[in-house]
């Protein structure tokens, strides 16, 4: 995913960019009075038994800057494309691979200057679920998300980068794997394509 357009196409590593408010936990004390920092609670992910569950897990993984879960969410053949219709005719869209997406989230976690990341794709009721429009892959599924539902931010030092607004449009494509006994639907899904389009305008 491409994020942040000021400055143009600023990227943290190799893929999308986004922020989430950091949760500050209180500290307790041990018997000697020393401060004890609470252990972070690991995020809980759903079984990716539907495309919507995959996107819910993506929101958590990005906001937690969890590159391990990110690896599980994307298919190894994943390709992401980002195009801005404000660009001059003939401009080549940006493309991203599975490795790019994983490296991006890993960079969000490892860079000391990046203090938080956040992804909210809006309420699932606002997501438009469609059948595949790829004739070579009729088994795939699609979810489209309008910009009014998006809120993706990353904080680096004193700078905040954000993607939201009515000009943004996302489409995710999902690839099923069958059978899978751990899934209540006997199917697991991964993200195999992602397309971002920014409509013309300011």
Order of alpha helices (4+ residues) and beta strands (2+ residues): beta-beta-alpha-alpha-beta-beta-alpha-beta-beta-beta-beta-beta-beta-beta
